[in-house]
C-alpha cells in the first residue's frame, strides 16, 4: 500500500494523529503535494491545531489560489 493510500485510509478511519504523520511524510517527499497539504490541514483542524492548519492551507493557496 502506498503512503498516499495509507494517509487517506487513516483519515477515513478517523485516526487524525497518524494521518498527520503520514501526510507530513508525503509533504517532506514532495513539498508541492497539494492533496497531502489539504489532508494535513484538515487533520490539524479536526484535532484543534488551527495555527498549524492555517499554515498548511496558506501553502496550498500560495501554490494554487483557485
Phi, psi and omega per residue, in radians:
X1 nan 2.325 -3.125
X2 -1.262 2.805 3.121
X3 -1.074 -0.677 3.115
X4 -1.079 -0.798 3.128
X5 -1.096 -0.714 3.105
X6 -1.077 -0.744 -3.132
X7 -1.084 -0.768 3.141
X8 -1.147 -0.825 -3.129
X9 -1.084 -0.678 3.138
X10 -1.101 -0.727 3.096
X11 -1.164 -0.732 3.130
X12 -1.058 -0.511 3.109
X13 -1.462 -0.125 3.122
X14 1.424 0.282 3.114
X15 -1.590 1.368 -2.957
X16 -1.187 -0.662 -3.138
X17 -1.141 -0.727 3.088
X18 -1.174 -0.663 3.107
X19 -1.064 -0.680 3.098
X20 -1.067 -0.821 -3.135
X21 -1.065 -0.796 -3.119
X22 -1.131 -0.776 -3.131
X23 -1.211 -0.589 3.050
X24 -1.098 -0.670 3.082
X25 -1.130 -0.706 3.099
X26 -1.097 -0.737 3.136
X27 -1.189 -0.586 3.084
X28 -1.113 -0.691 3.118
X29 -1.224 -0.656 -3.125
X30 -2.506 1.670 -3.102
X31 -1.064 -0.256 -3.140
X32 -1.747 0.276 3.136
X33 -1.375 1.620 -3.076
X34 -1.086 -0.689 -3.137
X35 -1.086 -0.781 3.130
X36 -1.134 -0.688 3.113
X37 -1.122 -0.713 3.094
X38 -1.120 -0.748 3.102
X39 -1.128 -0.687 3.122
X40 -1.090 -0.806 3.137
X41 -1.083 -0.742 3.120
X42 -1.066 -0.809 -3.137
X43 -1.061 -0.741 3.093
X44 -1.061 -0.744 -3.138
X45 -1.090 -0.749 -3.096
X46 -1.067 -0.677 -3.111
X47 -1.582 0.076 3.031
X48 1.566 0.272 3.104
X49 -1.716 1.297 -3.028
X50 -1.176 -0.571 3.124
X51 -1.094 -0.797 3.127
X52 -1.167 -0.665 3.106
X53 -1.098 -0.772 -3.139
X54 -1.076 -0.722 3.123
X55 -1.071 -0.788 -3.137
X56 -1.144 -0.790 3.120
X57 -1.100 -0.634 3.137
X58 -1.122 -0.659 3.078
X59 -1.075 -0.712 3.120
X60 -1.101 -0.832 -3.116
X61 -1.094 -0.658 3.122
X62 -1.146 -0.567 -3.141
X63 -1.428 -0.650 -3.057
X64 -2.541 1.600 -3.084
X65 -1.066 -0.320 -3.135
X66 -1.548 nan nan
